[in-house]
Amino acid sequence: MDGTSATETLSVVIYEAVSDEDAARMAEITQLVNALLDDEAFQEADQETRKQMADEMFAEMDAEGYVKEGPVEYNADTYWYTYLCESVGGLSDVECILDIAIKEPNQVYSGSETDASCFTYTNHGDSIEITGFDNSVSDVVIPSEMEDLPVTTIGNMAFFGSSIISLVMPNTVTVIDDYAFMGCEALTDVTFSENLTTISFAAFSNCTSLSEVTLPQSVTSLEFSAFSKCTALTAVMILNADCEIYDSASTISNGSVLDASSEDVQQIPYYNGTIYGYADSTAQTYAETYGFTFAAIETPSTTITTVATTETITTTASEKETSTTEAKTTTSTEITTQSTTSSERNSMIGDVNLDGSVSLADSIFLNKYVAGLVDLSDIAFANADTNADGYVDADDALVLLKFQVQLVNSIPVVK
């Protein structure tokens, strides 16, 4: 590099829809790629050195069984690698692209629509559904039209695990489908369509850099786990007083703590931020039902920042909120201590890697076992039998992933 400002982008793009039980596998591949992206030596390297580092990473991926047997194709004009990821647990081979190009300033977000060539999509005859994205830019402005048709849907897993930082949706979009932005850990800013009606299951789950969102008045349905495990989320403003919010603490949550005190392992979701909405709205009912902090807004134009900085909450209310937060923290500490004691660590359903907790790492490890890449000890095998049928297979991997996104609240799930 010659000292000029530039943005480097590295990406894995999944063009085929994948099943739930293999989502963890895709996350693991993305982690390997992002490790290279985060390497300072890579960020400061010239194009030739970047290629050498990428070649070394592919050698490692091949050794670990990530890359399907056959050549990895490299395009010297676009600096793109194309390769197939080996199938895992019944997953069909997935075509991926790895972009190692040094981006010129004119390729970085400038406020204009992102070129349609960056997306994969389905033409439904009267509308367009976005089905994938190539991660070639970090600040995305979805076009309002493609092939002279309105873009109305962001499809299932369209941006799953993407490295995008900001997102602007056109007002033509009405639906965000399941898992659409799940695992977009760098995403910090989202501008929603003013005609958006539905945010579907786990659409923004595990978006760990997202700190605040404002849902427009058009949103009528916020589905299960829509904003679950968004660890940095502090403010959610819901401008539709009658929005249907799925009745679960995990619909909006920072994460969950594990309760391993009983035979079944259960997740207890928590949210330490504030939900903003109108008095007597469904947002207020939802917040009060699960003990979350609620703040009333007065006009549709009120912003999250304004509400958060005005002194509209009395001292008594503030003291109550502080007490609630401390109670949650104490509970979390007690549960963590329980789950990591040596007497319980080896007998926790879902703890496949025997680290004393149940996390995405266990789903990854279990998928490796299903694929025949690793072995399980007797204790790990017992912990992996999440459906209690005496066997460990792809069904158990699916149950564990559902537990991760809180589609099921406890394991084992007995057939």
Sine and cosine of phi, psi and omega as CSV:
sin_phi,cos_phi,sin_psi,cos_psi,sin_omega,cos_omega
0.00,0.00,0.48,-0.88,-0.10,-0.99
-0.96,-0.29,0.35,0.94,0.08,-1.00
1.00,-0.04,-0.12,0.99,0.03,-1.00
-0.98,0.19,0.39,-0.92,0.00,-1.00
-0.93,0.36,0.72,-0.70,0.01,-1.00
-0.46,-0.89,0.38,-0.93,0.05,-1.00
-0.90,-0.44,0.78,-0.62,0.01,-1.00
-0.98,-0.19,0.70,-0.72,-0.02,-1.00
-0.79,-0.61,0.75,-0.66,0.05,-1.00
-0.75,-0.67,0.70,-0.71,-0.13,-0.99
-0.48,-0.88,0.48,-0.88,0.23,-0.97
-0.91,-0.42,0.80,-0.61,-0.06,-1.00
-0.89,-0.46,0.80,-0.60,0.00,-1.00
-0.98,-0.19,0.91,-0.41,-0.07,-1.00
-1.00,-0.04,-0.31,0.95,0.01,-1.00
-0.96,-0.26,0.56,-0.83,0.08,-1.00
-0.92,0.39,0.64,-0.76,0.00,-1.00
-0.88,-0.47,0.40,-0.92,0.00,-1.00
-0.98,0.21,0.33,-0.94,-0.06,-1.00
-0.85,0.53,-0.66,0.75,-0.10,-0.99
-0.92,0.38,-0.25,0.97,0.00,-1.00
-0.96,-0.28,0.08,1.00,0.02,-1.00
-0.87,0.49,-0.60,0.80,0.00,-1.00
-0.90,0.44,-0.57,0.82,0.02,-1.00
-0.89,0.46,-0.69,0.72,0.03,-1.00
-0.90,0.44,-0.60,0.80,0.02,-1.00
-0.90,0.44,-0.61,0.79,-0.01,-1.00
-0.91,0.41,-0.67,0.75,0.04,-1.00
-0.89,0.46,-0.68,0.74,0.01,-1.00
-0.88,0.47,-0.61,0.79,0.03,-1.00
-0.88,0.48,-0.65,0.76,0.03,-1.00
-0.89,0.47,-0.68,0.73,-0.02,-1.00
-0.92,0.39,-0.69,0.72,-0.01,-1.00
-0.91,0.41,-0.46,0.89,0.07,-1.00
-0.88,0.47,-0.60,0.80,0.06,-1.00
-0.94,0.35,-0.67,0.74,0.01,-1.00
-0.86,0.52,-0.62,0.78,-0.06,-1.00
-0.99,0.17,-0.17,0.98,0.00,-1.00
-0.94,0.35,0.86,-0.51,-0.03,-1.00
-0.87,0.50,-0.58,0.82,0.01,-1.00
-0.88,0.47,-0.62,0.78,0.06,-1.00
-0.92,0.39,-0.70,0.71,-0.05,-1.00
-0.87,0.49,-0.54,0.84,-0.06,-1.00
-0.99,-0.10,-0.03,1.00,-0.11,-0.99
-0.99,0.16,0.39,-0.92,0.14,-0.99
-0.98,0.18,0.07,-1.00,-0.12,-0.99
-0.89,0.46,-0.65,0.76,-0.02,-1.00
-0.90,0.44,-0.67,0.74,0.02,-1.00
-0.92,0.40,-0.62,0.79,0.05,-1.00
-0.86,0.52,-0.68,0.73,0.00,-1.00
-0.88,0.47,-0.67,0.74,0.03,-1.00
-0.87,0.49,-0.68,0.73,0.00,-1.00
-0.92,0.40,-0.62,0.78,0.03,-1.00
-0.92,0.40,-0.64,0.77,0.05,-1.00
-0.86,0.50,-0.66,0.75,0.02,-1.00
-0.90,0.43,-0.62,0.78,0.02,-1.00
-0.91,0.41,-0.64,0.77,0.02,-1.00
-0.91,0.43,-0.57,0.82,0.06,-1.00
-0.89,0.46,-0.64,0.77,0.04,-1.00
-0.92,0.38,-0.69,0.73,0.01,-1.00
-0.89,0.46,-0.62,0.79,0.02,-1.00
-0.91,0.41,-0.67,0.74,0.00,-1.00
-0.90,0.44,-0.52,0.85,-0.02,-1.00
-1.00,0.04,-0.04,1.00,0.05,-1.00
1.00,0.07,0.27,0.96,0.00,-1.00
-0.98,0.19,-0.59,0.81,-0.08,-1.00
-0.99,-0.13,0.78,-0.62,0.00,-1.00
-0.91,0.42,0.55,-0.83,-0.02,-1.00
-0.83,0.56,0.72,-0.70,-0.05,-1.00
0.74,-0.67,0.21,-0.98,-0.10,-1.00
-0.95,0.32,0.55,-0.83,0.18,-0.98
-1.00,-0.03,0.86,-0.51,-0.08,-1.00
-1.00,0.03,0.69,-0.72,-0.02,-1.00
-0.84,-0.55,0.77,-0.64,0.03,-1.00
-0.98,-0.22,0.94,-0.33,-0.08,-1.00
-0.94,0.34,-0.31,0.95,0.00,-1.00
-0.98,0.17,-0.65,0.76,-0.04,-1.00
-0.98,-0.21,-0.18,0.98,-0.07,-1.00
0.89,0.46,0.65,0.76,0.01,-1.00
-0.93,-0.37,0.70,-0.72,0.21,-0.98
-0.99,-0.13,0.63,-0.78,0.12,-0.99
-0.82,-0.57,0.74,-0.68,-0.05,-1.00
-0.40,-0.92,0.20,-0.98,0.05,-1.00
-0.94,-0.35,0.72,-0.69,0.12,-0.99
-1.00,0.06,0.69,-0.72,-0.02,-1.00
-0.89,0.45,0.62,-0.78,0.02,-1.00
-0.91,0.40,0.52,-0.85,-0.01,-1.00
-0.67,-0.74,0.76,-0.65,0.10,-0.99
0.82,0.57,0.61,0.79,0.02,-1.00
1.00,-0.06,-0.07,1.00,0.02,-1.00
-0.95,0.31,0.72,-0.70,0.08,-1.00
-0.94,0.34,0.42,-0.91,0.00,-1.00
-0.83,0.55,0.67,-0.74,-0.10,-0.99
-0.91,-0.41,0.84,-0.55,0.03,-1.00
-0.98,0.22,0.75,-0.66,-0.03,-1.00
-0.79,-0.61,0.41,-0.91,0.09,-1.00
-0.83,-0.56,0.67,-0.74,0.06,-1.00
-0.86,-0.51,0.89,-0.45,-0.09,-1.00
-0.97,-0.26,0.90,-0.44,-0.03,-1.00
-0.92,-0.38,0.28,0.96,-0.08,-1.00
-0.94,0.35,0.58,-0.82,0.20,-0.98
-0.99,0.16,0.86,-0.52,-0.10,-1.00
-0.99,0.11,0.73,-0.69,0.08,-1.00
-0.98,0.20,0.40,-0.91,-0.03,-1.00
-0.80,0.60,-0.58,0.82,-0.04,-1.00
-0.97,0.26,-0.06,1.00,0.06,-1.00
-0.99,-0.12,-0.13,0.99,-0.02,-1.00
-1.00,0.03,0.42,-0.91,-0.08,-1.00
-0.74,0.67,0.79,-0.61,0.00,-1.00
-0.81,-0.59,0.12,0.99,-0.01,-1.00
0.98,-0.18,-0.21,0.98,0.01,-1.00
-1.00,0.03,0.26,-0.97,-0.01,-1.00
-0.89,0.45,0.63,-0.77,0.09,-1.00
-0.93,0.37,0.67,-0.75,-0.07,-1.00
-0.86,0.51,0.65,-0.76,-0.05,-1.00
-0.87,0.50,-0.42,0.91,-0.02,-1.00
-0.92,0.39,-0.25,0.97,0.01,-1.00
-0.98,0.19,-0.17,0.98,-0.09,-1.00
-0.90,-0.43,0.46,-0.89,0.32,-0.95
-0.98,-0.22,0.52,-0.85,-0.10,-1.00
-0.39,-0.92,0.27,-0.96,0.05,-1.00
-0.90,-0.44,0.76,-0.65,0.06,-1.00
-1.00,-0.01,0.92,-0.40,-0.03,-1.00
-1.00,-0.05,0.16,0.99,0.02,-1.00
1.00,-0.10,-0.66,0.75,0.03,-1.00
-0.85,-0.53,-0.06,1.00,-0.02,-1.00
-0.35,-0.94,0.22,-0.98,-0.01,-1.00
-0.90,-0.44,0.68,-0.73,0.10,-0.99
-0.91,-0.42,0.86,-0.52,0.08,-1.00
-0.95,0.31,0.80,-0.60,-0.03,-1.00
-0.89,-0.45,-0.22,0.98,0.00,-1.00
-0.20,-0.98,0.23,-0.97,-0.05,-1.00
-0.55,-0.83,0.62,-0.79,-0.13,-0.99
-1.00,-0.03,0.07,1.00,0.07,-1.00
0.88,0.47,0.41,0.91,-0.04,-1.00
-0.97,0.22,-0.29,0.96,0.12,-0.99
-0.73,-0.68,0.43,-0.90,-0.03,-1.00
-1.00,-0.10,-0.39,0.92,0.04,-1.00
-0.94,-0.35,0.93,-0.36,-0.20,-0.98
-0.96,-0.30,0.78,-0.63,0.17,-0.99
-0.88,-0.47,0.96,-0.27,-0.07,-1.00
-0.93,0.36,0.76,-0.65,0.01,-1.00
-0.89,0.45,0.51,-0.86,0.04,-1.00
-0.98,0.18,-0.39,0.92,0.00,-1.00
-0.65,-0.76,0.53,-0.85,0.19,-0.98
-0.65,-0.76,0.70,-0.72,-0.05,-1.00
0.80,0.60,0.60,0.80,0.03,-1.00
0.89,0.45,0.37,0.93,0.05,-1.00
-0.84,-0.54,0.52,-0.85,-0.02,-1.00
-0.95,0.32,0.63,-0.78,0.11,-0.99
-0.99,0.10,0.94,-0.35,-0.12,-0.99
-0.93,-0.36,-0.34,0.94,-0.11,-0.99
-0.71,-0.71,0.70,-0.72,0.21,-0.98
-0.98,-0.20,0.93,-0.37,-0.27,-0.96
-0.98,0.21,0.05,-1.00,0.00,-1.00
-0.80,0.59,0.87,-0.49,0.08,-1.00
0.88,0.48,0.39,0.92,-0.08,-1.00
-0.85,0.53,-0.64,0.77,0.00,-1.00
-0.89,-0.46,0.36,0.93,-0.09,-1.00
-0.79,0.61,0.83,-0.56,0.06,-1.00
0.93,0.36,0.24,0.97,-0.04,-1.00
-0.94,0.35,0.36,-0.93,0.02,-1.00
-0.99,-0.15,0.33,0.94,-0.01,-1.00
-0.89,0.45,0.49,-0.87,-0.02,-1.00
-0.96,-0.27,-0.64,0.77,0.02,-1.00
-0.69,-0.73,0.40,-0.92,-0.09,-1.00
-0.59,-0.81,0.76,-0.65,0.12,-0.99
-0.85,-0.53,0.82,-0.57,0.01,-1.00
-0.98,-0.18,0.63,-0.77,0.09,-1.00
-0.96,0.29,0.35,-0.94,-0.02,-1.00
-0.96,0.28,0.03,1.00,0.09,-1.00
-0.99,0.16,-0.34,0.94,-0.07,-1.00
-0.96,0.26,0.78,-0.63,0.01,-1.00
-0.90,-0.43,-0.38,0.93,-0.09,-1.00
-0.70,-0.71,0.73,-0.69,0.21,-0.98
-0.94,-0.35,0.89,-0.45,-0.17,-0.99
-0.99,0.11,0.04,-1.00,-0.05,-1.00
-0.82,0.58,0.67,-0.75,0.10,-0.99
0.85,0.52,0.24,0.97,-0.17,-0.98
-0.81,0.59,-0.67,0.74,-0.02,-1.00
-0.85,-0.53,0.33,0.95,-0.03,-1.00
-0.85,0.52,0.72,-0.70,0.07,-1.00
0.97,0.25,0.27,0.96,0.09,-1.00
-0.99,0.15,0.99,0.14,-0.20,-0.98
-0.95,0.31,-0.30,0.96,0.00,-1.00
-1.00,-0.09,-0.12,0.99,-0.09,-1.00
-0.93,0.37,0.86,-0.51,-0.03,-1.00
-0.90,-0.44,-0.37,0.93,-0.14,-0.99
-0.62,-0.78,0.80,-0.60,0.01,-1.00
-0.77,-0.64,0.80,-0.60,0.14,-0.99
-0.95,-0.31,0.92,-0.40,-0.09,-1.00
-0.99,0.10,0.41,-0.91,0.13,-0.99
-0.89,0.45,0.66,-0.75,0.04,-1.00
-0.96,0.27,-0.09,1.00,0.05,-1.00
-0.91,-0.43,0.22,0.98,0.01,-1.00
-0.92,0.40,0.74,-0.67,0.01,-1.00
-0.93,-0.36,-0.55,0.84,-0.16,-0.99
-0.74,-0.67,0.78,-0.62,0.18,-0.98
-0.92,-0.39,0.94,-0.35,-0.24,-0.97
-1.00,0.05,-0.08,-1.00,-0.11,-0.99
-0.80,0.60,0.83,-0.56,0.11,-0.99
0.82,0.57,0.47,0.88,-0.09,-1.00
-0.86,0.51,-0.63,0.78,0.01,-1.00
-0.86,-0.52,0.38,0.92,0.01,-1.00
-0.87,0.49,0.65,-0.76,0.05,-1.00
0.89,0.45,0.47,0.88,0.19,-0.98
-1.00,0.05,1.00,0.05,-0.27,-0.96
-0.98,0.18,-0.11,0.99,0.05,-1.00
-0.97,-0.26,-0.08,1.00,-0.04,-1.00
-0.97,0.25,0.87,-0.50,-0.10,-0.99
-0.97,-0.24,-0.51,0.86,0.02,-1.00
-0.45,-0.89,0.55,-0.84,0.03,-1.00
-0.66,-0.75,0.54,-0.84,0.11,-0.99
-0.86,-0.51,0.90,-0.44,-0.02,-1.00
-1.00,-0.06,0.86,-0.51,-0.10,-1.00
-0.90,0.43,0.22,-0.97,-0.05,-1.00
-0.89,0.46,-0.35,0.93,-0.04,-1.00
-0.95,0.30,-0.33,0.95,-0.08,-1.00
-0.95,0.31,0.88,-0.47,-0.03,-1.00
-0.96,-0.28,-0.27,0.96,-0.07,-1.00
-0.60,-0.80,0.85,-0.53,0.10,-1.00
-0.91,-0.43,0.95,-0.30,-0.19,-0.98
-1.00,0.02,0.10,-1.00,-0.12,-0.99
-0.80,0.60,0.74,-0.67,0.07,-1.00
0.88,0.47,0.36,0.93,-0.05,-1.00
-0.81,0.59,-0.68,0.73,0.03,-1.00
-0.81,-0.59,0.70,0.72,-0.02,-1.00
-0.98,0.17,0.56,-0.83,0.07,-1.00
0.83,0.55,0.56,0.83,0.14,-0.99
-1.00,0.02,1.00,-0.01,-0.24,-0.97
-0.90,0.45,-0.46,0.89,-0.04,-1.00
-1.00,-0.09,-0.02,1.00,-0.13,-0.99
-0.94,0.35,0.85,-0.53,-0.01,-1.00
-0.88,-0.47,-0.32,0.95,-0.08,-1.00
-0.55,-0.84,0.81,-0.59,0.09,-1.00
-0.80,-0.60,0.89,-0.45,0.03,-1.00
-0.97,-0.25,0.81,-0.59,-0.03,-1.00
-0.89,-0.45,0.95,-0.31,-0.14,-0.99
-1.00,0.05,-0.14,0.99,0.09,-1.00
-0.99,-0.10,0.92,-0.38,-0.06,-1.00
-0.90,0.43,-0.34,0.94,-0.04,-1.00
-0.93,-0.36,0.27,0.96,0.00,-1.00
-0.84,0.54,0.73,-0.68,0.02,-1.00
-0.99,0.13,0.94,-0.33,-0.04,-1.00
-0.97,-0.25,0.83,-0.56,-0.06,-1.00
-0.84,0.55,0.72,-0.69,-0.12,-0.99
-0.98,0.20,0.98,0.22,0.05,-1.00
-0.38,-0.92,0.63,-0.78,0.02,-1.00
-0.90,0.43,-0.33,0.94,-0.04,-1.00
-1.00,0.05,-0.08,1.00,0.04,-1.00
-0.87,0.50,-0.68,0.73,0.13,-0.99
-0.80,-0.60,0.92,-0.39,-0.04,-1.00
-0.44,-0.90,0.42,-0.91,0.12,-0.99
-1.00,0.05,-0.36,0.93,-0.03,-1.00
0.25,-0.97,-0.36,-0.93,0.03,-1.00
-0.47,-0.88,0.43,-0.90,0.11,-0.99
-0.93,-0.36,0.48,-0.88,-0.04,-1.00
-1.00,-0.05,0.73,-0.68,0.11,-0.99
-0.95,-0.31,0.98,-0.21,-0.03,-1.00
-0.97,-0.26,0.35,0.94,-0.07,-1.00
-0.97,0.23,-0.32,0.95,0.03,-1.00
-0.93,-0.36,0.00,-1.00,-0.02,-1.00
-0.89,0.45,-0.61,0.80,0.04,-1.00
-1.00,-0.01,0.70,-0.72,0.07,-1.00
-1.00,0.09,0.81,-0.59,-0.04,-1.00
-0.83,-0.55,0.49,-0.87,0.08,-1.00
-0.98,-0.21,0.70,-0.72,0.05,-1.00
-0.91,-0.42,0.97,-0.25,-0.03,-1.00
-0.92,0.38,0.46,-0.89,0.09,-1.00
-0.61,-0.79,0.43,-0.90,0.07,-1.00
-0.59,-0.81,0.87,-0.50,-0.06,-1.00
-0.98,-0.18,0.05,1.00,0.00,-1.00
-1.00,-0.04,-0.35,-0.94,-0.04,-1.00
-0.84,-0.54,0.65,-0.76,0.12,-0.99
-0.97,-0.24,0.81,-0.59,-0.02,-1.00
-0.96,-0.29,0.67,-0.74,0.02,-1.00
-0.14,-0.99,-0.05,-1.00,0.00,-1.00
-0.99,0.16,0.46,-0.89,0.06,-1.00
-0.86,0.51,0.65,-0.76,0.01,-1.00
0.91,0.42,0.38,0.93,0.02,-1.00
-1.00,-0.01,0.16,-0.99,0.08,-1.00
-0.91,0.42,-0.46,0.89,0.05,-1.00
-0.90,0.44,-0.67,0.74,0.03,-1.00
-0.91,0.41,-0.69,0.73,0.02,-1.00
-0.87,0.49,-0.70,0.72,0.00,-1.00
-0.88,0.47,-0.74,0.67,-0.03,-1.00
-0.87,0.49,-0.71,0.70,-0.04,-1.00
-0.94,0.35,-0.55,0.84,0.02,-1.00
-0.87,0.49,-0.61,0.79,-0.08,-1.00
-0.95,-0.31,0.21,0.98,0.09,-1.00
0.95,0.30,0.40,0.91,0.03,-1.00
-1.00,0.04,0.45,-0.89,0.03,-1.00
-0.94,0.34,0.73,-0.68,0.01,-1.00
-0.83,-0.56,0.64,-0.77,0.09,-1.00
-0.76,-0.65,0.77,-0.64,-0.04,-1.00
-0.99,0.15,0.62,-0.79,0.10,-0.99
-0.95,-0.32,0.38,-0.93,-0.12,-0.99
-0.97,-0.26,-0.59,0.81,-0.04,-1.00
-0.73,-0.68,0.45,-0.89,0.02,-1.00
-0.85,0.52,-0.38,0.93,-0.06,-1.00
-1.00,0.09,-0.15,0.99,-0.01,-1.00
-0.89,0.46,0.71,-0.70,0.00,-1.00
-0.98,-0.20,0.28,-0.96,0.01,-1.00
-0.85,0.52,-0.70,0.72,-0.06,-1.00
-0.89,0.46,-0.68,0.74,-0.02,-1.00
-0.89,0.45,-0.71,0.70,-0.02,-1.00
-0.90,0.44,-0.64,0.77,-0.07,-1.00
-0.93,0.37,-0.43,0.90,-0.10,-0.99
-0.98,-0.20,-0.19,0.98,0.05,-1.00
-0.99,0.10,0.48,-0.88,-0.06,-1.00
-1.00,-0.04,0.93,0.37,-0.03,-1.00
-0.99,-0.11,-0.17,0.99,-0.01,-1.00
-0.98,-0.20,0.78,-0.62,-0.04,-1.00
-0.94,0.33,0.27,-0.96,0.01,-1.00
-0.87,0.50,-0.63,0.77,0.00,-1.00
-0.88,0.48,-0.70,0.72,0.01,-1.00
-0.90,0.44,-0.65,0.76,-0.01,-1.00
-0.89,0.45,-0.66,0.75,0.03,-1.00
-0.89,0.46,-0.62,0.79,0.01,-1.00
-0.91,0.42,-0.66,0.75,0.01,-1.00
-0.90,0.44,-0.67,0.74,0.02,-1.00
-0.88,0.47,-0.67,0.74,0.02,-1.00
-0.89,0.46,-0.66,0.75,0.01,-1.00
-0.89,0.46,-0.70,0.72,-0.01,-1.00
-0.89,0.46,-0.68,0.74,0.01,-1.00
-0.89,0.45,-0.60,0.80,0.01,-1.00
-0.90,0.43,-0.64,0.77,0.03,-1.00
-0.90,0.43,-0.67,0.74,-0.02,-1.00
-0.89,0.46,-0.68,0.74,0.01,-1.00
-0.88,0.47,-0.69,0.72,0.02,-1.00
-0.87,0.50,-0.70,0.72,0.00,-1.00
-0.86,0.50,-0.68,0.73,-0.02,-1.00
-0.90,0.44,-0.68,0.73,-0.01,-1.00
-0.89,0.45,-0.68,0.74,-0.03,-1.00
-0.92,0.39,-0.66,0.75,0.02,-1.00
-0.88,0.48,-0.67,0.74,0.01,-1.00
-0.88,0.47,-0.66,0.76,0.02,-1.00
-0.89,0.46,-0.70,0.72,-0.15,-0.99
-0.96,0.27,-0.24,0.97,-0.05,-1.00
-0.95,-0.31,0.10,0.99,0.07,-1.00
-0.94,0.34,0.53,-0.85,-0.09,-1.00
-0.89,0.45,-0.48,0.88,-0.04,-1.00
-0.95,0.31,-0.41,0.91,-0.04,-1.00
-0.97,-0.25,-0.34,0.94,-0.12,-0.99
-0.84,0.55,-0.63,0.78,-0.12,-0.99
-1.00,0.07,0.01,1.00,-0.06,-1.00
-0.75,-0.66,0.57,0.83,-0.01,-1.00
-0.97,-0.23,0.91,-0.42,0.03,-1.00
-0.85,0.52,0.77,-0.64,-0.02,-1.00
0.99,-0.15,-0.33,0.94,0.01,-1.00
-0.99,0.10,0.98,0.22,-0.13,-0.99
-0.97,0.26,-0.54,0.84,-0.02,-1.00
-1.00,-0.07,0.10,1.00,0.13,-0.99
0.85,0.52,0.67,0.74,0.04,-1.00
-0.97,-0.23,0.12,0.99,0.07,-1.00
1.00,0.02,0.11,0.99,0.02,-1.00
-0.56,-0.83,0.23,-0.97,0.06,-1.00
-0.91,-0.42,0.89,-0.45,-0.09,-1.00
-0.53,-0.85,-0.07,-1.00,0.03,-1.00
-0.86,0.50,-0.50,0.87,0.02,-1.00
-0.86,0.50,-0.55,0.83,0.02,-1.00
-0.94,0.34,-0.62,0.79,0.07,-1.00
-0.89,0.46,-0.68,0.74,0.03,-1.00
-0.88,0.47,-0.72,0.70,-0.02,-1.00
-0.90,0.44,-0.64,0.77,0.00,-1.00
-0.92,0.40,-0.64,0.77,0.05,-1.00
-0.90,0.44,-0.57,0.82,0.07,-1.00
-0.89,0.45,-0.65,0.76,0.02,-1.00
-0.90,0.43,-0.71,0.71,0.00,-1.00
-0.87,0.50,-0.56,0.83,0.00,-1.00
-0.99,0.14,-0.07,1.00,0.01,-1.00
0.99,0.16,0.32,0.95,-0.05,-1.00
-1.00,-0.01,-0.39,0.92,-0.01,-1.00
-0.67,-0.74,0.26,-0.97,0.08,-1.00
-0.94,-0.33,0.36,-0.93,0.04,-1.00
-0.89,-0.45,0.66,-0.75,0.14,-0.99
-0.95,0.33,0.16,-0.99,0.00,-1.00
-0.86,0.50,-0.65,0.76,-0.01,-1.00
-0.93,0.38,-0.70,0.71,0.01,-1.00
-0.90,0.44,-0.59,0.80,0.02,-1.00
-0.89,0.46,-0.70,0.72,0.01,-1.00
-0.90,0.44,-0.64,0.77,0.01,-1.00
-0.93,0.37,-0.47,0.88,-0.04,-1.00
-0.98,0.17,-0.24,0.97,-0.03,-1.00
-0.98,0.19,0.96,0.29,-0.15,-0.99
-0.97,0.24,-0.19,0.98,0.07,-1.00
-0.93,-0.36,0.14,0.99,0.14,-0.99
0.82,0.57,0.65,0.76,0.03,-1.00
-0.96,-0.29,0.07,1.00,0.03,-1.00
1.00,0.04,-0.05,1.00,0.03,-1.00
-0.84,-0.54,0.34,-0.94,0.10,-1.00
-0.82,-0.57,0.91,-0.42,-0.06,-1.00
-0.49,-0.87,-0.27,-0.96,-0.05,-1.00
-0.88,0.47,-0.46,0.89,0.04,-1.00
-0.90,0.44,-0.63,0.78,0.03,-1.00
-0.92,0.38,-0.61,0.79,0.03,-1.00
-0.88,0.47,-0.64,0.77,0.01,-1.00
-0.92,0.40,-0.69,0.73,0.02,-1.00
-0.87,0.49,-0.69,0.73,-0.03,-1.00
-0.90,0.43,-0.64,0.77,0.03,-1.00
-0.92,0.40,-0.64,0.77,0.05,-1.00
-0.88,0.47,-0.58,0.81,0.06,-1.00
-0.91,0.41,-0.61,0.79,0.00,-1.00
-0.88,0.48,-0.65,0.76,-0.03,-1.00
-1.00,-0.10,0.17,0.99,0.09,-1.00
0.89,0.45,0.51,0.86,0.16,-0.99
-0.96,0.28,-0.49,0.87,0.21,-0.98
-0.85,-0.52,0.58,-0.82,-0.13,-0.99
-1.00,-0.07,-0.26,0.97,-0.02,-1.00
-0.49,-0.87,0.43,-0.90,0.08,-1.00
-0.73,-0.69,0.50,-0.87,0.10,0.99
-0.96,0.26,0.40,-0.91,0.12,-0.99
-0.98,-0.20,0.95,-0.30,-0.08,-1.00
-0.99,0.15,0.77,-0.63,0.01,-1.00
-0.92,0.40,0.00,0.00,0.00,0.00
